Amino acid sequence: MGLNELSGVLWRERQLLELLLFKLEEEQLILTSGRTQWLGHATREVESVLDQIRTAELGRSIEADEAAREVGLPEGSGLRAIAQAAPTPWNTLLGEHHAAFVDLTDQINQLAQGNRELLSASHRATRETLLSLQETVDTYDPHGTAASAALTGGSHLLDRAL
């Protein structure tokens, strides 16, 4: 019974991880499109899925302990150990769950890192734009050191297209 319940919880958690991946992809599309008015909604959706994943993880922990006892392992054993100790066909199925979790986690980490970089670049661009409106944009001096425009005698943006 424990292995069957564990498998059901793992399927649900995999679906949630795939949904998180989708929501992060949406967030990235919003960031790259420049239509940031939807960014708050996308971020709330990511947070909502993360909350659901946290809840599912609690259920998985309980079911994993039960499954571990069923196959003769101590509570707190990892999914890989449970898969190795489980009889056929559970060993294969749990091994596939483990591989899927590793793959989804890698994809989520890469996408989340990309989104953080996009947000950081967007923040810098916004900051520089706001500073340029105040005529105190940070520039570089002849030695390549960052310096305020006020210290370098000012900098000017020349639009040669005019």
HELIX and SHEET records of a PDB file:
HELIX    1   1 GLY A    2  SER A   33  1                                  32    
HELIX    2   2 THR A   36  TRP A   38  5                                   3    
HELIX    3   3 LEU A   39  GLU A   70  1                                  32    
HELIX    4   4 LEU A   79  ALA A   85  1                                   7    
HELIX    5   5 TRP A   90  LEU A  133  1                                  44    
SHEET    1   A 2 ASP A 138  TYR A 140  0                                        
SHEET    2   A 2 ALA A 146  SER A 148 -1                                        
END                                                                             
